[in-house]
């Protein structure tokens, strides 16, 4: 029986997990398998600085290639796992090679939701924003004066819109819901970013669905919106969300519940298989939660690595996220689910503000726009499970730092 640790998925979570195994003193075999040709890299800058040409490819890498060699981690790139045999404790790669494992970790991440081919999703010039290859392919489309349609008003769509507008493109963004960021933020945060994008010339269309994309000679040339309006476009970017990549786990018979279901230490329904990152849902405050963030990928993967070696603690996150759009940095701490009260606090400089979320008298989250102090204080209050008096937050003269 093999004594090696095998990790499927060479993204942020996979890289963090194998590094943690080594830092905890595990000296057996470690294999990290990724289906892309690149070593593990950061995804958030893809739709921001990398697309803008402000970040070199090598600087995307989470750790230099030499790290894996020096730590004796076998990095298998451009390799795809076709099956897991949990009874035999083996994984099979495309091509037929099998690898045995003592413990297996799934850090397979997520997959972008794509437009169906029936409405033009397979036309040339239609791009998801998920991999380095996706962004390399779309980067050559970004020429001033061209018209890009962005489908989806979540963070990915808005970040792509900011890059395109900043590069001098004509940008139309369509969002089927009543407002941009509806799934993840309060109306006040949506209002802030709608105004920001409109001030930069982006045509933001809410409550607007896409009927279909139309092409000529296999390439997209126009969009037909619900209601019949047509737009001539040069290319389109799809930002309509992501789904957990759980197909391998499901085929192996593992429990699936909004992703791969794990316990508080990252263990799946098979005691020798663990999961972490975008693909995994875990118990949190009496429900099952799946987080799509760098913080979660790192911290949950490290917790799973400890559990794979027989130790560790339960994973109890204080989630945080960020988004860069133009010269605005949005930082979020906590989860705003179940809020019933919002307090908007003006920032320390023009254009800065923070949005504080309460459920009853419990402080649960903060959105901070160019207001890093509010973010840091909010995050520390959440970590300490402290709820500041809403009236103090609402008072523009109050000193937030005194809350600590």
C-alpha positions as CSV (number, residue, x, y, z in Angstrom):
1,X,0.0,0.0,0.0
2,X,1.3,3.4,-1.0
3,X,2.3,5.9,1.8
4,X,2.2,8.9,-0.5
5,X,-0.1,11.9,-0.3
6,X,-1.8,12.7,-3.7
7,X,-3.5,16.1,-4.3
8,X,-5.7,16.6,-7.3
9,X,-6.0,20.2,-8.4
10,X,-3.0,22.5,-8.7
11,X,-4.5,25.9,-7.8
12,X,-4.3,28.0,-4.6
13,X,-5.7,25.4,-2.3
14,X,-3.5,22.5,-3.8
15,X,-0.3,24.6,-3.6
16,X,-1.1,25.6,0.0
17,X,-1.9,22.0,1.0
18,X,1.3,20.4,-0.2
19,X,3.4,23.2,1.3
20,X,1.7,22.8,4.6
21,X,2.3,19.0,4.6
22,X,6.0,19.7,4.3
23,X,6.1,22.5,6.8
24,X,4.4,20.1,9.3
25,X,7.2,17.7,8.8
26,X,5.7,15.1,6.6
27,X,8.6,13.5,4.7
28,X,6.8,10.8,2.6
29,X,5.9,11.2,-1.1
30,X,3.7,14.1,-2.2
31,X,2.2,14.4,-5.7
32,X,0.4,17.5,-6.9
33,X,-1.6,16.9,-10.1
34,X,-2.8,19.8,-12.3
35,X,-4.5,19.8,-15.7
36,X,-3.0,23.1,-16.8
37,X,0.6,23.4,-18.1
38,X,1.5,26.1,-15.6
39,X,2.5,25.6,-11.9
40,X,-0.1,26.8,-9.4
41,X,-0.9,30.5,-10.0
42,X,-3.1,33.2,-8.5
43,X,-6.4,33.7,-10.2
44,X,-7.7,37.0,-8.8
45,X,-5.1,39.1,-10.8
46,X,-6.1,37.5,-14.1
47,X,-9.1,39.8,-14.5
48,X,-7.2,42.8,-13.1
49,X,-3.5,43.5,-13.3
50,X,-2.6,40.6,-15.6
51,X,-5.2,41.5,-18.1
52,X,-4.1,45.2,-17.9
53,X,-0.5,44.0,-18.7
54,X,0.7,45.3,-15.3
55,X,1.8,41.9,-13.9
56,X,4.3,39.5,-15.5
57,X,3.3,35.9,-15.9
58,X,6.0,34.6,-13.5
59,X,4.7,36.9,-10.8
60,X,1.3,35.1,-11.0
61,X,2.9,31.9,-9.7
62,X,2.0,31.3,-6.0
63,X,5.4,29.7,-5.4
64,X,8.4,29.6,-7.8
65,X,8.8,26.3,-9.8
66,X,12.0,25.6,-7.8
67,X,10.0,25.4,-4.5
68,X,8.4,22.1,-5.5
69,X,11.7,20.6,-6.5
70,X,13.4,21.8,-3.3
71,X,10.6,20.4,-1.1
72,X,10.5,17.1,-3.0
73,X,7.0,17.7,-4.2
74,X,6.3,15.9,-7.5
75,X,4.4,18.3,-9.7
76,X,2.4,16.6,-12.5
77,X,1.2,19.3,-14.9
78,X,-0.9,18.9,-18.0
79,X,-2.2,15.8,-16.3
80,X,-5.9,14.9,-15.9
81,X,-7.3,12.4,-13.4
82,X,-10.0,10.3,-15.0
83,X,-11.1,8.2,-12.0
84,X,-10.7,7.6,-8.3
85,X,-11.0,4.1,-6.9
86,X,-11.6,4.7,-3.2
87,X,-11.6,1.0,-2.3
88,X,-8.2,0.4,-3.9
89,X,-6.9,3.8,-2.9
90,X,-5.7,4.7,-6.4
91,X,-6.3,7.4,-8.9
92,X,-6.1,6.8,-12.6
93,X,-4.7,9.4,-15.0
94,X,-5.8,9.9,-18.6
95,X,-3.6,7.5,-20.5
96,X,-4.1,4.8,-17.9
97,X,-1.3,5.4,-15.3
98,X,-2.4,4.7,-11.8
99,X,-1.1,6.2,-8.5
100,X,-1.7,4.8,-5.1
101,X,-2.3,7.0,-2.1
102,X,-2.4,6.8,1.7
103,X,-4.5,10.0,1.8
104,X,-6.0,11.9,-1.1
105,X,-7.0,15.5,-1.3
106,X,-9.3,17.1,-3.8
107,X,-8.6,20.8,-4.5
108,X,-10.3,20.8,-7.9
109,X,-11.6,24.4,-7.5
110,X,-14.5,25.5,-9.7
111,X,-15.6,25.8,-13.3
112,X,-17.0,28.9,-15.0
113,X,-20.7,28.7,-16.0
114,X,-20.7,29.0,-19.8
115,X,-23.3,30.1,-22.3
116,X,-25.0,27.2,-24.1
117,X,-23.9,26.6,-27.7
118,X,-27.6,27.0,-28.7
119,X,-27.4,30.7,-27.9
120,X,-23.9,31.3,-29.3
121,X,-21.8,30.3,-26.4
122,X,-19.4,28.3,-28.7
123,X,-18.7,31.2,-31.1
124,X,-15.2,32.5,-31.5
125,X,-14.7,35.7,-29.6
126,X,-16.8,34.6,-26.5
127,X,-14.6,34.2,-23.4
128,X,-14.9,32.9,-19.9
129,X,-12.6,34.4,-17.3
130,X,-11.1,31.4,-15.4
131,X,-7.7,30.3,-16.5
132,X,-4.5,31.9,-17.7
133,X,-5.2,30.5,-21.1
134,X,-8.6,32.2,-21.2
135,X,-7.1,35.6,-20.3
136,X,-4.2,35.2,-22.7
137,X,-6.7,34.5,-25.5
138,X,-8.9,37.4,-24.7
139,X,-6.1,39.9,-24.0
140,X,-5.5,40.5,-27.8
141,X,-9.1,41.7,-28.2
142,X,-8.6,44.7,-25.9
143,X,-8.1,47.5,-28.5
144,X,-9.4,51.0,-27.9
145,X,-12.6,51.7,-29.8
146,X,-13.8,48.2,-30.0
147,X,-17.2,47.2,-28.4
148,X,-17.2,44.5,-25.8
149,X,-20.4,43.0,-24.2
150,X,-19.9,41.7,-20.7
151,X,-22.6,39.3,-19.5
152,X,-23.0,39.2,-15.7
153,X,-22.7,42.0,-13.1
154,X,-20.8,40.1,-10.4
155,X,-17.2,40.8,-9.4
156,X,-15.7,39.1,-12.4
157,X,-17.8,41.0,-14.9
158,X,-17.3,44.3,-13.2
159,X,-13.5,43.8,-13.0
160,X,-13.4,43.0,-16.7
161,X,-15.5,46.0,-17.4
162,X,-13.1,48.2,-15.5
163,X,-10.1,46.9,-17.4
164,X,-11.9,47.3,-20.8
165,X,-13.1,50.9,-20.0
166,X,-9.6,51.8,-18.8
167,X,-8.2,50.5,-22.1
168,X,-10.6,52.8,-24.1
169,X,-13.1,50.1,-25.2
170,X,-16.8,50.7,-25.5
171,X,-18.3,48.6,-22.8
172,X,-21.9,47.3,-22.4
173,X,-22.6,45.2,-19.3
174,X,-25.9,43.3,-19.0
175,X,-27.2,41.8,-15.7
176,X,-30.3,39.7,-15.6
177,X,-31.0,40.5,-11.9
178,X,-32.6,43.7,-10.7
179,X,-29.1,45.1,-9.8
180,X,-25.4,44.3,-10.2
181,X,-23.9,42.4,-7.2
182,X,-27.4,41.4,-6.1
183,X,-26.2,38.0,-4.9
184,X,-23.3,39.3,-2.8
185,X,-23.9,42.9,-1.6
186,X,-26.4,45.3,-0.3
187,X,-28.2,47.8,-2.6
188,X,-26.0,50.5,-1.2
189,X,-22.8,48.8,-2.4
190,X,-24.5,48.1,-5.8
191,X,-25.3,51.8,-6.1
192,X,-21.7,52.7,-5.4
193,X,-20.3,50.5,-8.1
194,X,-23.0,51.3,-10.6
195,X,-22.2,55.0,-10.3
196,X,-18.5,54.3,-10.5
197,X,-18.8,52.3,-13.8
198,X,-21.3,54.8,-15.3
199,X,-18.8,57.6,-14.5
200,X,-16.2,55.8,-16.6
201,X,-18.5,55.4,-19.6
202,X,-19.8,51.8,-19.0
203,X,-23.3,51.2,-20.2
204,X,-24.7,49.2,-17.3
205,X,-28.0,47.5,-18.1
206,X,-29.7,45.8,-15.2
207,X,-32.8,43.7,-15.4
208,X,-31.6,42.8,-18.9
209,X,-31.2,39.3,-20.1
210,X,-29.3,38.0,-23.2
211,X,-31.5,36.3,-25.8
212,X,-28.6,35.0,-27.9
213,X,-25.3,35.9,-29.5
214,X,-25.1,35.8,-33.3
215,X,-22.0,35.1,-35.5
216,X,-20.7,35.4,-39.0
217,X,-18.1,32.8,-40.2
218,X,-18.1,31.3,-36.7
219,X,-17.2,34.5,-34.9
220,X,-19.5,36.6,-32.7
221,X,-20.7,39.9,-34.3
222,X,-23.9,40.9,-32.4
223,X,-25.9,40.3,-29.4
224,X,-29.7,40.1,-29.2
225,X,-31.0,41.2,-25.8
226,X,-34.3,40.0,-24.3
227,X,-36.9,42.4,-25.7
228,X,-35.3,42.3,-29.1
229,X,-32.7,45.1,-29.0
230,X,-29.5,44.2,-31.0
231,X,-26.0,45.3,-30.3
232,X,-23.1,45.1,-32.8
233,X,-20.1,43.8,-30.7
234,X,-16.5,42.8,-31.3
235,X,-16.3,40.2,-28.5
236,X,-18.0,39.1,-25.4
237,X,-16.9,38.1,-21.9
238,X,-19.0,35.7,-19.8
239,X,-19.1,36.4,-16.0
240,X,-22.2,34.6,-14.9
241,X,-20.6,32.7,-11.9
242,X,-18.9,29.5,-11.2
243,X,-19.8,26.0,-10.0
244,X,-17.8,23.6,-7.8
245,X,-15.8,21.0,-9.8
246,X,-17.1,17.9,-8.1
247,X,-17.5,15.5,-10.9
248,X,-14.6,13.3,-10.0
249,X,-15.7,13.1,-6.3
250,X,-19.3,12.3,-7.3
251,X,-18.1,9.5,-9.7
252,X,-16.1,8.1,-6.8
253,X,-19.2,7.9,-4.6
254,X,-18.4,10.8,-2.2
255,X,-21.2,12.8,-0.7
256,X,-22.0,15.9,-2.7
257,X,-23.9,18.9,-1.2
258,X,-23.2,22.2,-2.9
259,X,-19.8,20.9,-3.8
260,X,-17.9,18.1,-2.1
261,X,-19.2,17.8,1.4
262,X,-16.5,17.8,4.1
263,X,-16.5,18.0,7.9
264,X,-14.9,20.8,9.9
265,X,-11.5,19.3,9.3
266,X,-11.8,18.8,5.5
267,X,-12.6,15.1,5.6
268,X,-15.1,13.8,3.0
269,X,-17.5,10.9,3.4
270,X,-14.4,8.7,2.8
271,X,-12.1,9.0,5.8
272,X,-9.0,8.8,3.5
273,X,-10.1,11.5,1.1
274,X,-10.1,15.3,2.0
275,X,-11.2,18.4,0.0
276,X,-10.6,22.1,0.3
277,X,-11.2,25.4,-1.5
278,X,-13.9,26.3,-4.0
279,X,-14.9,22.7,-4.5
280,X,-15.7,21.9,-0.9
281,X,-18.7,22.8,1.4
282,X,-18.2,22.7,5.1
283,X,-20.3,23.1,8.3
284,X,-20.6,26.7,9.4
285,X,-23.1,28.1,12.0
286,X,-25.5,25.3,11.6
287,X,-25.5,25.2,7.8
288,X,-23.3,24.1,4.9
289,X,-21.2,26.8,3.4
290,X,-19.0,26.9,0.3
291,X,-16.6,29.9,0.0
292,X,-15.0,31.2,-3.2
293,X,-12.0,33.1,-2.0
294,X,-8.2,33.1,-1.7
295,X,-8.5,33.2,2.1
296,X,-10.6,30.1,2.2
297,X,-8.5,28.2,-0.3
298,X,-5.4,28.8,1.8
299,X,-6.8,28.3,5.3
300,X,-9.1,25.4,4.6
301,X,-6.3,23.6,2.7
302,X,-3.9,24.1,5.6
303,X,-6.5,22.8,8.0
304,X,-7.0,19.7,5.8
305,X,-3.2,19.1,5.6
306,X,-3.1,19.0,9.4
307,X,-6.0,16.6,9.5
308,X,-4.4,14.3,6.8
309,X,-1.5,13.9,9.3
310,X,-3.8,13.1,12.2
311,X,-3.8,16.5,13.9
312,X,-5.2,20.0,13.5
313,X,-8.3,21.9,14.6
314,X,-11.7,22.6,13.2
315,X,-11.8,25.2,10.4
316,X,-13.8,28.2,11.6
317,X,-13.2,31.1,9.2
318,X,-13.7,34.8,9.4
319,X,-14.1,35.1,5.6
320,X,-12.7,38.1,3.7
321,X,-12.6,39.0,0.0
322,X,-11.5,41.8,-2.2
323,X,-12.1,43.3,-5.7
324,X,-10.1,46.0,-7.6
325,X,-12.1,48.2,-10.0
326,X,-10.4,51.3,-11.5
327,X,-8.8,53.1,-8.6
328,X,-11.2,51.6,-6.1
329,X,-10.3,48.7,-3.8
330,X,-13.3,46.9,-2.3
331,X,-12.5,44.9,0.8
332,X,-15.1,42.7,2.5
333,X,-14.9,41.0,5.9
334,X,-17.5,38.6,7.1
335,X,-20.7,37.2,5.5
336,X,-23.7,39.5,5.0
337,X,-26.2,36.7,4.8
338,X,-29.3,37.3,6.9
339,X,-28.7,41.0,7.4
340,X,-31.7,43.3,8.3
341,X,-30.0,46.6,8.8
342,X,-27.4,48.6,6.8
343,X,-25.3,51.5,8.0
344,X,-23.5,53.5,5.4
345,X,-20.5,55.4,6.8
346,X,-18.7,58.1,4.8
347,X,-15.0,57.5,4.3
348,X,-12.0,59.5,5.3
349,X,-11.4,60.8,1.8
350,X,-13.6,61.6,-1.2
351,X,-15.2,58.6,-2.8
352,X,-14.5,56.3,0.1
353,X,-17.2,54.7,2.2
354,X,-18.1,51.6,4.2
355,X,-21.3,49.6,4.4
356,X,-21.9,47.8,7.8
357,X,-24.2,44.9,8.0
358,X,-26.2,43.9,11.1
359,X,-28.6,41.1,11.9
360,X,-30.5,42.4,14.8
361,X,-27.8,43.9,17.0
362,X,-25.2,41.5,15.7
363,X,-22.5,42.9,13.4
364,X,-21.9,40.4,10.6
365,X,-20.0,42.0,7.8
366,X,-18.5,45.2,6.3
367,X,-17.9,46.3,2.7
368,X,-15.1,48.9,2.6
369,X,-14.5,51.0,-0.6
370,X,-11.1,52.7,-0.5
371,X,-11.5,52.5,3.3
372,X,-8.8,50.0,4.5
373,X,-9.1,51.2,8.2
374,X,-12.8,50.3,8.2
375,X,-12.0,46.9,6.7
376,X,-9.3,46.1,9.2
377,X,-11.3,47.2,12.2
378,X,-14.4,45.4,11.0
379,X,-12.3,42.2,10.4
380,X,-10.8,42.4,13.9
381,X,-14.2,43.0,15.5
382,X,-15.6,39.9,13.7
383,X,-12.6,37.8,14.8
384,X,-13.3,38.8,18.4
385,X,-17.0,38.2,17.9
386,X,-17.7,41.8,19.0
387,X,-20.6,43.8,17.8
388,X,-20.2,47.6,18.0
389,X,-23.2,49.7,18.8
390,X,-24.9,50.5,15.4
391,X,-25.4,54.1,16.6
392,X,-21.6,54.5,17.1
393,X,-21.0,53.2,13.5
394,X,-23.7,55.6,12.2
395,X,-22.1,58.6,13.9
396,X,-19.6,60.1,11.4
397,X,-17.7,61.8,14.3
398,X,-17.1,58.5,16.1
399,X,-13.5,57.0,16.1
400,X,-13.7,53.5,14.8
401,X,-10.3,52.7,16.3
402,X,-11.7,53.2,19.8
403,X,-14.0,50.2,19.2
404,X,-11.0,47.9,19.5
